[in-house]
Amino acid sequence: MNLTELNRIATAMVAPGKGILAADESSGTIKKRFDAIGVESTEENRRDYREMLFRSKDAMSQYISGVILYDETIWQNAKDGTPLVKLIEQAGAIPGIKVDEGTQGLPMCPGELVTVGLDKLAERLKKYHERGARFAKWRAVIDIGSGIPSMTAISVNAHALARYAALCQAAQIVPIVEPEVLMDGDHDIDRCYDVTQRVLNKTFQELRVQRVALEGMVLKPNMAISGKKCAKQASVEEVAEKTIRLLKACVPAAVPGIAFLSGGQSDEEATAHLNAMHKLGPLPWDLTFSYGRALQAAPQKAWAGRPENVAAGQRAFSHRARMNGLASKGEWQSSLEQKAA
């Protein structure tokens, strides 16, 4: 393992003013997104859509540090035969790959899930590295509900995350470690804070046990935030303050950077929260975004599967990328959104 090189890549992934595009939706998820805009989810349409994003020169070169790809996408070529991986590299961004194989029910723990995909991961990582992937992603899903999460669910998911991270580093690939505490329930921000604290503490304990070099990884956590169905939604300031307090308590300074997931927040909420956190500096790690839906909802709508809308889709993507790039330096203002509108 060349830790100097892993650290160089991890640092580039969270460079100030840039963040990571999560374009790794599973076939099922992208079908739902395409259904919403009336586009058939064929391999060609999925390819054309992602090619549109990767060819957005302004966004990709100025605000996007890396792109997380789905297995199908990493092997695809653009319409002109150029590998999509090469388009990302040519824009100055780093190609990455989602390597988990989804979730399944956790035995003896009703309503809880464990992420799978460790079998044969070492061989898969080798092939992905040859194709050009320099980082990977594995998502653990922790739900909050009545009597959950159990310590069992937290432990097995943290263990799997750390095993994945160790395999990545052995393959000279930077692991994005993503323990996501979902915001789907009716819990308040303090319950989210408590659960996320348990999850992060257990995850870093496992990472140490499995000898993962913290300098060669990126953390992708949820923010401390109210559940979607909670009657009392926390303010932008409270989300920022509690999230930073939580991260300072749990995340060692050796980690080069933290790239948040948006987790169901609206585009502007995700941007506003990230921006507000930068007002609370200085911070021990670089803090940026690794958004999927919060970067893509606007371009998907503008594109709507029509070749004549590609430029409009790219403009919408560039706008969201720029807003989040500014937020990752604490320079975003809501008035910039109105101007664009």
Buried (B, 14 or more C-beta within 10 A) or exposed (E): BEEEEBBBBBBBBBBBBBBBBBBBBBEEBBBEBBEEBEBEBEEEBBBBBBBBBBBBEBBBEBBBBBBBBBBBBBBBBBEEEBBBBBBBBBBEBBBBBBBBBEBEEBEEBEBBBBBEBBEEBEEBBEEBBEBBBBBBBBBBBBBBBEEBBBEBBBBBBBBBBBBBBBBBBEBBBBBBBBBBBBBEBEBBBEBBBBBBBBBBBBBBBBBEEBEBBBBBBBBBBBBBBBBBEBEEBBEBEBBBBBBBBBBEEBBEEEBBBBBBBBBBBEBBBBBBBBBBBBEBEEBBBBBBBBBBBBBBBBBBBBBBBEEEBBEBBBBBBBBBBBBBBBBBBBEBEEEBBEEEE
